[in-house]
């Protein structure tokens, strides 16, 4: 296999030069002394094979026997302990010091830009003054277009990394690709062969992660590796410079995440987000297809050794102690628990990983949920990534029956002298929490006297937390917000408004009549997340402003069947999420009219705007500017494009990049435009019409002193923005 | 020949007037029915009233009565007042409120030559 030692040099030199090397001491610079005990103590006793304490002795007994004969190993181990568990326990004892992190600038080394996930770049060649001159530098096509079976299910959401001379990305069906960052020429590709039946709701691969093994010799195969999670629930690791599978990682470069999950049902359990890498541990959750059944795959979050692919720990929120090293032989991780489908953020310094959790598998009915589910659903959870133990959690919705999954990747920042984490939510609230304790640093408020409805009044919480610092949420809807192109379709929507239950934010689900959920499950802020410009002290947040029109469907009226009872995922992905989900095991199915669209015309039942972009003062939480985002050019009644160039404000999916040059880059809207926006004013400075929707996060990087901006024009089935495989790079003319 | 020349434009005017009358009747019936439903649900009375007005305008147009113009002007003026009271200068929100009624206003005004003055 060809190895390119020279190509790896710039990356390694860059890592060696980073000032983070000064932060290798884990507890250094932290104000809270009580944090230290929660971290991995860099103690010599913790070396594997060192002076044995109890768990180590166990490991030494079990592992060699297990290697010879799995059955014997299981018998020899203490009751309920499997070989895998013993191995994981051994893994957990490996000392894992903080490693220097690559920096954003010439490179874009993390899905969120830098290790803090700020989506801020220090590049400043492109400015508001010269941005109008941007031209396409190259266009690369991944070649990954839907097969007949995958037609209408593509939402690639592609965001590459840029490392050294290369752009590294995964396509919709998880083909790993490296291209030259200056020319778009393909270096290599690796196809893990994901079958179309594995597509859960959309074929998405938001991004990849890289890991450089500090122990590996420079230039050896897989010293720097690219890792992705796949739709068929595998972790795949290949060499960053050749694309060859990392043979020492799992089975020939692949770790099977279906291990200990239960019955293998394609499309029910999929990874769409890049794994977080903390102290040499890959942390991943998975998307559990919403609304199928209470008895669904577990939401377990697991940590794997980035070099060997061995399980280091599992965090099963309903059995954190018992299943830390994997479930006992013959059992599975706790079924139906809240999962993490979106992107976590790693904190190399503290050794933590912050998990934005979603909701239980049955989103809209909660009376059957366990106490553990109730405690953790829709929470941000900080785990000690070296041990898999929970440090703190922060819940954004109590007893969530609205599918208000935390969809955004949080951002690490220093807030008024405290290491902090910024958490955006689908409800639109922005929270800033102490990274070490999870305590809010910005003001909170308590909503009280909320309606509890008739379906499960004892379960619905009469109180909810909210951010009193900053929220993207708009005032409640009123009948006058009903909309249409004529008085007649507007009247129809107005009738629907009055026929529904609606008592404002947190109106509980109902079955006798529909209910209006506002904001809907698309946010607020979704997976595109927010960008943070700490130089200017601004948060850049694009967001949706769209209600859903829902109804709980009594069991005897439910026609859809859960995914594991379908013939090979026949219904998968055909409907918008929740459009008609069975929620098997609960008394109700769920019908969701996402965006509350008029059945007759297809246009929304409430007036625009449906999407905005806002700049928020990082000190005060106040809005600096806010405007509708997305033109009406591709939208109109009966699906006919109106070609109206006005910023009506469309739904948007995908985040932004903010640069030191003073320019925000963003696609996201349903108008298939890619734009440059003035960070000071919010004005559009430049735009380009794309061949398909840009429901993806852009990146910016530099090669030979020239700044590039890249966006994926790949379309999105749910956003109805076509389908494509274009990766488009822009730069100023030379 | 003379009779024919006079008669022909008149027939075309009749045809257009009848079409507009049917449109007003259908829109009026639809708005009235939906508007009554909305009133029963506790919503705005605008649609029911405007629907009734439009229905009567349709009837008057069938009768070639000039009163159709005055009545429609009243419906349109009431619509504009109501629309600004509800949503002010939010122009996207004004689209369903003002565009259709104003188009009909233009058509009604164009029919004036074909209507009988008293």
Boltz contact constraints between the chains, C-beta under 6 A:
constraints:
  - contact:
      token1: [A, 479]
      token2: [B, 43]
      max_distance: 6.0
  - contact:
      token1: [A, 480]
      token2: [B, 86]
      max_distance: 6.0
  - contact:
      token1: [A, 484]
      token2: [B, 96]
      max_distance: 6.0
  - contact:
      token1: [A, 486]
      token2: [B, 96]
      max_distance: 6.0
  - contact:
      token1: [A, 486]
      token2: [B, 100]
      max_distance: 6.0
  - contact:
      token1: [A, 487]
      token2: [B, 96]
      max_distance: 6.0
  - contact:
      token1: [A, 487]
      token2: [B, 100]
      max_distance: 6.0
  - contact:
      token1: [A, 488]
      token2: [B, 30]
      max_distance: 6.0
  - contact:
      token1: [A, 490]
      token2: [B, 96]
      max_distance: 6.0
  - contact:
      token1: [A, 491]
      token2: [B, 34]
      max_distance: 6.0
  - contact:
      token1: [A, 491]
      token2: [B, 47]
      max_distance: 6.0
  - contact:
      token1: [A, 494]
      token2: [B, 38]
      max_distance: 6.0
  - contact:
      token1: [A, 494]
      token2: [B, 43]
      max_distance: 6.0
  - contact:
      token1: [A, 495]
      token2: [B, 37]
      max_distance: 6.0
  - contact:
      token1: [A, 495]
      token2: [B, 38]
      max_distance: 6.0
  - contact:
      token1: [A, 498]
      token2: [B, 41]
      max_distance: 6.0
  - contact:
      token1: [A, 498]
      token2: [B, 43]
      max_distance: 6.0
  - contact:
      token1: [A, 607]
      token2: [B, 92]
      max_distance: 6.0
  - contact:
      token1: [A, 607]
      token2: [B, 93]
      max_distance: 6.0
  - contact:
      token1: [A, 608]
      token2: [B, 92]
      max_distance: 6.0
